[in-house]
Amino acid sequence: MANLEVSKLEDNDWINILKLIKKGKCTPFIGAGVCAGILPMARDIANEWAKEYNYPLKDSDDLPRVAQFVAIEQYDMFPKEEIVDQFEGVSPPDFSQADDPHSALASLPLSIYITTNYDNFMVQALKQHNKDPVRDFCTWNKYLEDLRKSDSSSSSSFINYMQYSPNTVHPLVYHLHGRTDIPQSMVVTESDYLDFLIHMVKIMAAE
């Protein structure tokens, strides 16, 4: 089914979406909005860093650009490590609440969840619904590619897709822009986004 803006969905579109969800043929794409009020938003982090590190341009709410500036002023991993520090100790959402988006998604009979968020809230929500999720992330840089190549079969960092196929009991949560427990996987700065896009273009060109 083609991607549609929610504001333009008609009654028949919603009916079809619900049918596809029941059949397990939908893949949720989860963004930062589901964590509003729980984790700091990108704009807030950018503005905070812009003030703290004297960012000289007007687009002080643009996290990738501000993060790029901070990485140059400090060191490459600094923005990622700062975000990890900000996320540590933050209490997760109340997954018992019916209106929590993570819990609502976790209750659906789906096999794959794609997220651009760094946190593990989707994993926690699935566990609350008695599911056993598996996490993976995009190996968009050389460090991660080398890490995957050297990864032993006993490690939990990477998934062996020859032995695992996502299903409703063991769903896959795929972190497109990385996750906090592996900071090198996080897409944060402008350079990160460019490297990420180049990696994706190479993958598509190879298919």
Wavefront OBJ file of the C-alpha trace (Angstrom):
o trace
v 0.000 0.000 0.000
v 1.408 3.377 -1.003
v 2.467 5.794 1.724
v -0.271 8.309 2.498
v -0.383 11.386 4.689
v -2.570 10.739 7.737
v -4.507 13.965 7.100
v -5.447 12.698 3.641
v -6.545 9.213 4.656
v -10.170 8.459 3.901
v -12.440 5.931 5.598
v -11.611 3.227 3.061
v -7.887 3.784 3.596
v -8.278 3.198 7.337
v -10.317 0.053 6.680
v -7.565 -1.313 4.434
v -4.859 -0.430 6.950
v -6.720 -2.252 9.717
v -7.103 -5.307 7.487
v -3.386 -5.310 6.722
v -2.522 -4.952 10.415
v -4.677 -7.974 11.271
v -2.818 -9.940 8.602
v 0.509 -8.778 9.978
v 1.412 -7.048 6.720
v 2.227 -3.627 8.157
v 5.589 -2.323 9.325
v 5.416 0.617 11.757
v 7.994 3.367 11.235
v 8.607 4.974 14.627
v 10.012 8.475 15.009
v 10.991 10.815 17.818
v 7.443 12.084 18.326
v 6.473 8.978 20.297
v 8.957 10.027 23.001
v 7.761 13.625 23.315
v 7.665 14.625 26.969
v 9.854 11.670 27.961
v 13.151 12.202 26.167
v 14.610 15.558 25.103
v 13.657 16.438 21.528
v 16.281 17.107 18.865
v 15.401 20.806 18.708
v 15.842 21.182 22.469
v 19.215 19.419 22.460
v 20.378 21.559 19.541
v 19.363 24.821 21.211
v 21.041 23.792 24.460
v 24.302 22.908 22.697
v 24.163 26.051 20.545
v 24.148 28.189 23.697
v 26.699 26.113 25.578
v 29.223 25.885 22.737
v 28.569 29.285 21.127
v 27.204 28.024 17.824
v 27.602 31.019 15.468
v 24.771 30.466 12.962
v 21.021 31.144 13.118
v 19.826 27.555 12.647
v 20.481 26.703 16.295
v 17.537 24.267 16.365
v 19.047 22.027 13.658
v 20.595 19.156 15.608
v 22.717 17.605 12.820
v 24.324 20.983 12.048
v 24.834 21.979 15.663
v 26.131 18.490 16.469
v 28.590 18.755 13.575
v 29.889 22.026 14.985
v 30.212 20.530 18.470
v 31.995 17.454 17.099
v 34.565 19.711 15.416
v 34.985 21.860 18.513
v 35.289 18.839 20.841
v 35.816 15.406 19.208
v 33.906 13.119 16.822
v 32.116 10.970 19.396
v 31.299 13.833 21.760
v 27.704 14.530 20.527
v 26.813 10.834 20.653
v 28.241 10.419 24.132
v 26.367 13.517 25.316
v 23.055 12.117 24.021
v 23.747 8.772 25.685
v 24.362 10.610 28.962
v 21.117 12.575 28.592
v 19.111 9.405 27.949
v 20.590 7.466 30.874
v 18.380 7.376 33.912
v 15.268 8.544 32.050
v 12.258 6.544 33.140
v 10.469 4.730 30.308
v 6.855 5.488 29.391
v 4.049 3.850 31.345
v 3.330 0.939 29.028
v 0.188 0.087 30.995
v -1.486 3.222 29.645
v -3.745 2.499 26.676
v -2.721 5.711 24.918
v 1.011 5.007 25.047
v 2.084 4.659 21.388
v 4.776 2.057 22.130
v 2.315 -0.144 23.956
v -0.348 0.312 21.276
v 2.104 -0.792 18.596
v 3.424 -3.669 20.717
v -0.092 -5.073 21.067
v -0.423 -5.521 17.299
v 0.347 -8.848 15.556
v 3.382 -7.497 13.700
v 6.827 -8.951 13.027
v 8.997 -5.918 12.218
v 9.258 -2.473 13.811
v 11.542 0.135 12.224
v 12.606 3.087 14.344
v 14.864 6.112 13.955
v 14.987 6.451 17.752
v 18.075 5.555 19.762
v 16.188 4.313 22.844
v 14.932 0.793 23.620
v 11.370 1.736 24.607
v 9.853 -0.271 21.759
v 11.715 -3.349 22.949
v 10.517 -2.811 26.520
v 6.922 -2.375 25.360
v 7.025 -5.615 23.373
v 8.355 -7.456 26.428
v 5.479 -6.025 28.463
v 3.179 -7.703 25.939
v 4.866 -11.071 26.528
v 6.880 -10.987 23.320
v 10.572 -11.738 22.895
v 11.933 -9.017 20.593
v 15.272 -8.978 18.819
v 17.210 -5.757 18.147
v 19.377 -4.883 15.189
v 20.731 -1.716 13.582
v 22.069 -0.434 10.281
v 25.807 -0.953 9.748
v 26.232 2.354 7.942
v 29.901 3.045 8.721
v 33.240 1.245 8.484
v 33.497 0.696 12.235
v 30.167 -1.128 12.304
v 30.957 -3.118 9.165
v 34.208 -4.322 10.725
v 32.419 -5.043 13.985
v 29.818 -7.159 12.198
v 32.521 -9.073 10.301
v 34.418 -9.854 13.507
v 31.284 -10.595 15.527
v 31.200 -14.081 17.056
v 28.089 -16.232 16.876
v 27.744 -16.000 20.660
v 27.521 -12.175 20.609
v 24.147 -10.453 20.899
v 25.260 -7.358 18.939
v 24.282 -8.716 15.548
v 21.583 -10.977 14.211
v 22.200 -14.077 12.114
v 19.346 -13.870 9.613
v 20.154 -17.346 8.358
v 18.908 -18.613 11.721
v 16.312 -15.958 12.566
v 13.190 -14.814 10.769
v 11.050 -12.102 12.425
v 7.629 -13.213 13.614
v 4.900 -11.983 15.951
v 6.359 -13.836 18.946
v 9.973 -12.835 18.250
v 9.587 -9.505 16.419
v 12.495 -7.485 15.075
v 13.091 -3.913 16.259
v 15.396 -2.374 13.665
v 17.189 0.831 14.664
v 17.746 2.646 11.390
v 19.749 5.483 13.007
v 21.469 3.425 15.688
v 20.994 2.906 19.406
v 22.528 4.236 22.612
v 24.200 1.015 23.773
v 26.370 1.127 20.632
v 27.108 4.867 20.276
v 29.107 4.356 17.062
v 25.855 3.283 15.388
v 24.070 6.573 16.136
v 23.394 8.945 13.230
v 23.669 12.419 14.778
v 25.906 14.878 12.907
v 25.657 16.134 9.330
v 28.627 13.937 8.434
v 26.808 10.942 9.926
v 23.736 11.614 7.791
v 25.847 11.974 4.636
v 27.687 8.722 5.361
v 24.372 7.036 6.127
v 22.830 8.212 2.825
v 25.899 7.143 0.842
v 25.696 3.710 2.469
v 22.005 3.374 1.578
v 22.601 4.466 -2.028
v 25.337 1.849 -2.377
v 22.999 -0.830 -1.070
v 20.243 0.165 -3.501
v 22.687 0.353 -6.414
v 23.940 -3.144 -5.625
v 20.455 -4.674 -5.720
l 1 2 3 4 5 6 7 8 9 10 11 12 13 14 15 16 17 18 19 20 21 22 23 24 25 26 27 28 29 30 31 32 33 34 35 36 37 38 39 40 41 42 43 44 45 46 47 48 49 50 51 52 53 54 55 56 57 58 59 60 61 62 63 64 65 66 67 68 69 70 71 72 73 74 75 76 77 78 79 80 81 82 83 84 85 86 87 88 89 90 91 92 93 94 95 96 97 98 99 100 101 102 103 104 105 106 107 108 109 110 111 112 113 114 115 116 117 118 119 120 121 122 123 124 125 126 127 128 129 130 131 132 133 134 135 136 137 138 139 140 141 142 143 144 145 146 147 148 149 150 151 152 153 154 155 156 157 158 159 160 161 162 163 164 165 166 167 168 169 170 171 172 173 174 175 176 177 178 179 180 181 182 183 184 185 186 187 188 189 190 191 192 193 194 195 196 197 198 199 200 201 202 203 204 205 206 207
